[in-house]
């Protein structure tokens, strides 16, 4: 009944991501420049890596003079949560004879594009929708990086501080309406919040990086979900 | 610094692998219901873990972060458009930082 979601639907759905990405990417460009990273390297990082936390940590480790392997392994651990997200979204993408577009769609998976795509109402997502979504996020990230490097326009302090909440507000805006509709989803989100809080505040777990904590909390909560609700999210509530 | 090039490409590779492999290999195959259910819960589990407690530290001031969060939660609960939720959250922080 519903029309298939298109490239431009994806583009529109990605606008809140772009709002959140631009100031963070500007901050990245500025940081990389002030750390003495050559401009073309910073541009390459946003173009080829396209992962916020890894790029910040990468610049940090490079300036600290970390061993190459250390930088690469840290990046890998930081991004391993995308194994879970990629696996989850793979079940939602329309199956097609051709799989040629999957490597392109995979490149654009971030916490934010994954979230926006996953919480769409339609059960199957068209590759064009995801392409539009990924493209606006990727463009915003790269444009922001260039602004930070080449215009070197430092944002006013109040704007920098307040934009920090943008992506979190987007997550809330996506999560709460979905949780209102599904009690299983509500329970599982709270389990994840509880586990992550424990890992964060109990000093026994102090050594865990935030990337690892997020993976552990996600796996525990989603496993609890599968045990309590073996038929999945929607069929129970 | 001439080996930075290689570090960036290696970082790109280890970032791409976790994005690529599951998407290509799980897209089209049969998975037992338990695994499917696990994968269906991933977005809700990951979102919970991504938001909290990270949001508390998002503005460098826990009080203003809570102010912005409360505004965002209320607007989201009213099912308003995401862009409005985002702008509301930002404004909540701005107003707190200016007034308090």
HADDOCK unambig.tbl for C-alpha pairs under 7 A between the chains (distance, minus, plus):
assign (segid A and resid 16 and name CA) (segid B and resid 82 and name CA) 6.81 0.50 0.50
assign (segid A and resid 16 and name CA) (segid B and resid 83 and name CA) 5.56 0.50 0.50
assign (segid A and resid 41 and name CA) (segid B and resid 5 and name CA) 6.86 0.50 0.50
assign (segid A and resid 45 and name CA) (segid B and resid 8 and name CA) 6.14 0.50 0.50
assign (segid A and resid 48 and name CA) (segid B and resid 12 and name CA) 5.55 0.50 0.50
assign (segid A and resid 49 and name CA) (segid B and resid 11 and name CA) 6.60 0.50 0.50
assign (segid A and resid 49 and name CA) (segid B and resid 12 and name CA) 4.31 0.50 0.50
assign (segid A and resid 49 and name CA) (segid B and resid 15 and name CA) 6.44 0.50 0.50
assign (segid A and resid 68 and name CA) (segid B and resid 7 and name CA) 6.72 0.50 0.50
assign (segid A and resid 72 and name CA) (segid B and resid 10 and name CA) 6.58 0.50 0.50
assign (segid A and resid 72 and name CA) (segid B and resid 11 and name CA) 5.51 0.50 0.50
assign (segid A and resid 75 and name CA) (segid B and resid 11 and name CA) 6.30 0.50 0.50
assign (segid A and resid 75 and name CA) (segid B and resid 14 and name CA) 6.93 0.50 0.50
assign (segid A and resid 75 and name CA) (segid B and resid 15 and name CA) 6.90 0.50 0.50
assign (segid A and resid 76 and name CA) (segid B and resid 14 and name CA) 5.24 0.50 0.50
assign (segid A and resid 76 and name CA) (segid B and resid 15 and name CA) 6.13 0.50 0.50
assign (segid A and resid 79 and name CA) (segid B and resid 15 and name CA) 5.95 0.50 0.50
assign (segid A and resid 80 and name CA) (segid B and resid 18 and name CA) 5.85 0.50 0.50
assign (segid A and resid 82 and name CA) (segid B and resid 18 and name CA) 5.39 0.50 0.50
assign (segid A and resid 82 and name CA) (segid B and resid 19 and name CA) 5.49 0.50 0.50
assign (segid A and resid 83 and name CA) (segid B and resid 18 and name CA) 4.47 0.50 0.50
assign (segid A and resid 83 and name CA) (segid B and resid 19 and name CA) 5.97 0.50 0.50
assign (segid A and resid 83 and name CA) (segid B and resid 22 and name CA) 6.31 0.50 0.50
assign (segid A and resid 85 and name CA) (segid B and resid 42 and name CA) 6.90 0.50 0.50
assign (segid A and resid 86 and name CA) (segid B and resid 19 and name CA) 5.45 0.50 0.50
assign (segid A and resid 86 and name CA) (segid B and resid 22 and name CA) 5.54 0.50 0.50
assign (segid A and resid 86 and name CA) (segid B and resid 23 and name CA) 5.23 0.50 0.50
assign (segid A and resid 87 and name CA) (segid B and resid 22 and name CA) 4.67 0.50 0.50
assign (segid A and resid 87 and name CA) (segid B and resid 23 and name CA) 5.67 0.50 0.50
assign (segid A and resid 87 and name CA) (segid B and resid 26 and name CA) 6.43 0.50 0.50
assign (segid A and resid 87 and name CA) (segid B and resid 39 and name CA) 6.95 0.50 0.50
assign (segid A and resid 88 and name CA) (segid B and resid 39 and name CA) 4.70 0.50 0.50
assign (segid A and resid 88 and name CA) (segid B and resid 40 and name CA) 6.37 0.50 0.50
assign (segid A and resid 88 and name CA) (segid B and resid 42 and name CA) 6.44 0.50 0.50
assign (segid A and resid 90 and name CA) (segid B and resid 22 and name CA) 6.98 0.50 0.50
assign (segid A and resid 90 and name CA) (segid B and resid 23 and name CA) 4.70 0.50 0.50
assign (segid A and resid 90 and name CA) (segid B and resid 26 and name CA) 6.05 0.50 0.50
assign (segid A and resid 90 and name CA) (segid B and resid 27 and name CA) 4.66 0.50 0.50
assign (segid A and resid 91 and name CA) (segid B and resid 27 and name CA) 5.58 0.50 0.50
assign (segid A and resid 95 and name CA) (segid B and resid 28 and name CA) 6.72 0.50 0.50
assign (segid A and resid 102 and name CA) (segid B and resid 23 and name CA) 6.93 0.50 0.50
assign (segid A and resid 102 and name CA) (segid B and resid 24 and name CA) 6.26 0.50 0.50
assign (segid A and resid 103 and name CA) (segid B and resid 20 and name CA) 6.08 0.50 0.50
assign (segid A and resid 106 and name CA) (segid B and resid 19 and name CA) 5.18 0.50 0.50
assign (segid A and resid 106 and name CA) (segid B and resid 20 and name CA) 4.99 0.50 0.50
assign (segid A and resid 106 and name CA) (segid B and resid 23 and name CA) 6.64 0.50 0.50
assign (segid A and resid 107 and name CA) (segid B and resid 16 and name CA) 6.15 0.50 0.50
assign (segid A and resid 107 and name CA) (segid B and resid 19 and name CA) 6.39 0.50 0.50
assign (segid A and resid 107 and name CA) (segid B and resid 20 and name CA) 6.95 0.50 0.50
assign (segid A and resid 109 and name CA) (segid B and resid 19 and name CA) 6.24 0.50 0.50
assign (segid A and resid 115 and name CA) (segid B and resid 43 and name CA) 6.47 0.50 0.50
assign (segid A and resid 118 and name CA) (segid B and resid 43 and name CA) 6.51 0.50 0.50
assign (segid A and resid 158 and name CA) (segid B and resid 94 and name CA) 6.79 0.50 0.50
assign (segid A and resid 161 and name CA) (segid B and resid 59 and name CA) 4.90 0.50 0.50
assign (segid A and resid 161 and name CA) (segid B and resid 60 and name CA) 6.92 0.50 0.50
assign (segid A and resid 162 and name CA) (segid B and resid 59 and name CA) 6.07 0.50 0.50
assign (segid A and resid 162 and name CA) (segid B and resid 90 and name CA) 5.29 0.50 0.50
assign (segid A and resid 162 and name CA) (segid B and resid 93 and name CA) 5.34 0.50 0.50
assign (segid A and resid 162 and name CA) (segid B and resid 94 and name CA) 5.72 0.50 0.50
assign (segid A and resid 163 and name CA) (segid B and resid 90 and name CA) 5.97 0.50 0.50
assign (segid A and resid 164 and name CA) (segid B and resid 58 and name CA) 5.06 0.50 0.50
assign (segid A and resid 164 and name CA) (segid B and resid 59 and name CA) 5.27 0.50 0.50
assign (segid A and resid 165 and name CA) (segid B and resid 55 and name CA) 6.84 0.50 0.50
assign (segid A and resid 165 and name CA) (segid B and resid 58 and name CA) 5.43 0.50 0.50
assign (segid A and resid 165 and name CA) (segid B and resid 59 and name CA) 6.36 0.50 0.50
assign (segid A and resid 165 and name CA) (segid B and resid 89 and name CA) 6.83 0.50 0.50
assign (segid A and resid 165 and name CA) (segid B and resid 90 and name CA) 6.33 0.50 0.50
assign (segid A and resid 166 and name CA) (segid B and resid 86 and name CA) 5.51 0.50 0.50
assign (segid A and resid 166 and name CA) (segid B and resid 89 and name CA) 6.85 0.50 0.50
assign (segid A and resid 166 and name CA) (segid B and resid 90 and name CA) 6.18 0.50 0.50
assign (segid A and resid 168 and name CA) (segid B and resid 51 and name CA) 6.04 0.50 0.50
assign (segid A and resid 168 and name CA) (segid B and resid 55 and name CA) 6.15 0.50 0.50
assign (segid A and resid 169 and name CA) (segid B and resid 69 and name CA) 6.79 0.50 0.50
assign (segid A and resid 169 and name CA) (segid B and resid 72 and name CA) 5.65 0.50 0.50
assign (segid A and resid 169 and name CA) (segid B and resid 85 and name CA) 6.36 0.50 0.50
assign (segid A and resid 169 and name CA) (segid B and resid 86 and name CA) 5.03 0.50 0.50
assign (segid A and resid 169 and name CA) (segid B and resid 89 and name CA) 5.82 0.50 0.50
assign (segid A and resid 170 and name CA) (segid B and resid 82 and name CA) 6.24 0.50 0.50
assign (segid A and resid 170 and name CA) (segid B and resid 85 and name CA) 6.78 0.50 0.50
assign (segid A and resid 170 and name CA) (segid B and resid 86 and name CA) 5.49 0.50 0.50
assign (segid A and resid 171 and name CA) (segid B and resid 47 and name CA) 6.92 0.50 0.50
assign (segid A and resid 171 and name CA) (segid B and resid 51 and name CA) 7.00 0.50 0.50
assign (segid A and resid 172 and name CA) (segid B and resid 72 and name CA) 6.74 0.50 0.50
assign (segid A and resid 172 and name CA) (segid B and resid 73 and name CA) 6.36 0.50 0.50
assign (segid A and resid 172 and name CA) (segid B and resid 76 and name CA) 6.65 0.50 0.50
assign (segid A and resid 173 and name CA) (segid B and resid 72 and name CA) 6.90 0.50 0.50
assign (segid A and resid 173 and name CA) (segid B and resid 76 and name CA) 4.66 0.50 0.50
assign (segid A and resid 173 and name CA) (segid B and resid 82 and name CA) 5.37 0.50 0.50
assign (segid A and resid 173 and name CA) (segid B and resid 85 and name CA) 5.83 0.50 0.50
assign (segid A and resid 176 and name CA) (segid B and resid 76 and name CA) 6.04 0.50 0.50
assign (segid A and resid 176 and name CA) (segid B and resid 77 and name CA) 6.10 0.50 0.50
assign (segid A and resid 177 and name CA) (segid B and resid 76 and name CA) 6.60 0.50 0.50
assign (segid A and resid 177 and name CA) (segid B and resid 77 and name CA) 6.34 0.50 0.50
assign (segid A and resid 177 and name CA) (segid B and resid 79 and name CA) 6.04 0.50 0.50
assign (segid A and resid 185 and name CA) (segid B and resid 41 and name CA) 6.87 0.50 0.50
assign (segid A and resid 185 and name CA) (segid B and resid 44 and name CA) 5.98 0.50 0.50
assign (segid A and resid 188 and name CA) (segid B and resid 44 and name CA) 6.53 0.50 0.50
assign (segid A and resid 188 and name CA) (segid B and resid 45 and name CA) 5.83 0.50 0.50
assign (segid A and resid 189 and name CA) (segid B and resid 44 and name CA) 5.13 0.50 0.50
assign (segid A and resid 189 and name CA) (segid B and resid 45 and name CA) 4.86 0.50 0.50
assign (segid A and resid 189 and name CA) (segid B and resid 48 and name CA) 4.74 0.50 0.50
assign (segid A and resid 190 and name CA) (segid B and resid 48 and name CA) 6.53 0.50 0.50
assign (segid A and resid 192 and name CA) (segid B and resid 45 and name CA) 5.21 0.50 0.50
assign (segid A and resid 192 and name CA) (segid B and resid 48 and name CA) 5.41 0.50 0.50
assign (segid A and resid 192 and name CA) (segid B and resid 49 and name CA) 5.29 0.50 0.50
assign (segid A and resid 193 and name CA) (segid B and resid 48 and name CA) 5.04 0.50 0.50
assign (segid A and resid 193 and name CA) (segid B and resid 49 and name CA) 5.15 0.50 0.50
assign (segid A and resid 193 and name CA) (segid B and resid 52 and name CA) 5.81 0.50 0.50
assign (segid A and resid 196 and name CA) (segid B and resid 49 and name CA) 5.71 0.50 0.50
assign (segid A and resid 197 and name CA) (segid B and resid 53 and name CA) 6.28 0.50 0.50
assign (segid A and resid 214 and name CA) (segid B and resid 49 and name CA) 5.70 0.50 0.50
assign (segid A and resid 214 and name CA) (segid B and resid 50 and name CA) 6.77 0.50 0.50
assign (segid A and resid 217 and name CA) (segid B and resid 49 and name CA) 6.33 0.50 0.50
assign (segid A and resid 218 and name CA) (segid B and resid 42 and name CA) 6.61 0.50 0.50
assign (segid A and resid 218 and name CA) (segid B and resid 45 and name CA) 4.91 0.50 0.50
assign (segid A and resid 218 and name CA) (segid B and resid 46 and name CA) 5.02 0.50 0.50
assign (segid A and resid 218 and name CA) (segid B and resid 49 and name CA) 6.58 0.50 0.50
assign (segid A and resid 221 and name CA) (segid B and resid 45 and name CA) 5.59 0.50 0.50
assign (segid A and resid 222 and name CA) (segid B and resid 38 and name CA) 5.20 0.50 0.50
assign (segid A and resid 222 and name CA) (segid B and resid 41 and name CA) 5.04 0.50 0.50
assign (segid A and resid 222 and name CA) (segid B and resid 42 and name CA) 5.50 0.50 0.50
assign (segid A and resid 222 and name CA) (segid B and resid 45 and name CA) 5.78 0.50 0.50
assign (segid A and resid 223 and name CA) (segid B and resid 38 and name CA) 5.65 0.50 0.50
assign (segid A and resid 225 and name CA) (segid B and resid 38 and name CA) 6.45 0.50 0.50
assign (segid A and resid 225 and name CA) (segid B and resid 41 and name CA) 6.28 0.50 0.50
assign (segid A and resid 226 and name CA) (segid B and resid 34 and name CA) 5.74 0.50 0.50
assign (segid A and resid 226 and name CA) (segid B and resid 37 and name CA) 5.07 0.50 0.50
assign (segid A and resid 226 and name CA) (segid B and resid 38 and name CA) 4.80 0.50 0.50
assign (segid A and resid 230 and name CA) (segid B and resid 33 and name CA) 6.83 0.50 0.50
assign (segid A and resid 230 and name CA) (segid B and resid 34 and name CA) 5.52 0.50 0.50
assign (segid A and resid 230 and name CA) (segid B and resid 37 and name CA) 5.85 0.50 0.50
assign (segid A and resid 231 and name CA) (segid B and resid 33 and name CA) 6.71 0.50 0.50
assign (segid A and resid 231 and name CA) (segid B and resid 37 and name CA) 6.02 0.50 0.50
assign (segid A and resid 232 and name CA) (segid B and resid 37 and name CA) 4.21 0.50 0.50
assign (segid A and resid 232 and name CA) (segid B and resid 40 and name CA) 6.26 0.50 0.50
assign (segid A and resid 233 and name CA) (segid B and resid 37 and name CA) 6.98 0.50 0.50
assign (segid A and resid 233 and name CA) (segid B and resid 40 and name CA) 6.29 0.50 0.50
assign (segid A and resid 233 and name CA) (segid B and resid 41 and name CA) 6.49 0.50 0.50
